[in-house]
Amino acid sequence: MAAIAQTITPELRRWIVAQAEAGCRPEDVLQAMKASGWEEDVAIEAMEATLRQRLDELHPRRPE
């Protein structure tokens, strides 16, 4: 059985950020993504990368 690539789109990134900013628990966001057909490992990576990027946007790191 061939694996189907799941693309992390800008729309998905916006949805993840919106869920986090609305106070949703990460495990609830993960469950919603899995219920929509996302593989758990891809969903976790999408959440981690998206939220890390959002934190960097809100609180840029200063060069040392």
Secondary structure, 3 states (H helix, E strand, C coil): CCCCCCCCCHHHHHHHHHHHHCCCCHHHHHHHHHHCCCCHHHHHHHHHHHHHHHHHHHCCCCCC
